[in-house]
Amino acid sequence: MCNLYTNRKSAAEVAAHFGVENPILSNAPEETYPGYPGLVVREADGRRIMQSMVWGFPLRLKTMSPTAKPKPVNNIADLRKNMWIGCARKPAQRCIIPLTAFAEAEGSKGAKTRTWFSVKEQPIFGWAGLWRESAEWGPVYSGVMTDCNDAIRPVHDRMPVLLLPDD
């Protein structure tokens, strides 16, 4: 599963590419990990806006102590699961995660390396996602996954749902 992606474009470049009128300043780093801020494009009042959110829906497991930090669930493997079904049915909860590449871990345990993937001839592209407000972390988002294509298959069996300009 994708647990690291990068966006090496400025807020102005992201805004121009995704049709956002007013880019925002963001505390999102170039490399984004689960549980940390990332930049998201979403619809609000009939227009596209950019917003910084935490990557991962908070999940509190029954076995966790009440004071433990929730686990960020950053990938959506099945939109039919209870955790996602409410957001998936609401177009206002859909978002685009802007990125220039995503990484998958490759290798044996203890010796894994990052293998980076991007879209040929697309300096920036979108990853389909869902977002919501959370009591724990404020606005949060997660990315939708799908079966991998031939380029990813040697490394992983799943990949982000990638959105190209026509999408």
C-alpha angles and dihedrals in degrees: 000000000000109000099160135041137163137219110193095176128098122250089253092053092048091048093049093048095049098037098252112156099203117034117206132217109250138196090213112125123225090253114050125201129185112281094026132096122280134173119256134185116212142157121263126167092349096307137088118255134182119228138174112235138164114266107237137040108251113250122189111199119214090238093057122100115249091249096049118111112252119251115251111236101205103169129058110210097168123025090196093069117107093245092063108026096087094052094039091060094053116076089201089064094057120101144174119237107209114218143157096203142352129213134221125194114245131187139036123322110281092019102058121145132193119258111196124211130191137166114265113248092003110106088187131016141168135253116209112243148162127229138189142164114267130196090222104049108005115236113015135177140194132195126240116237131205139181111294127257125231094273093057098037097089089059107030142359095227136048140177118281098251122211118208124198094270090054 
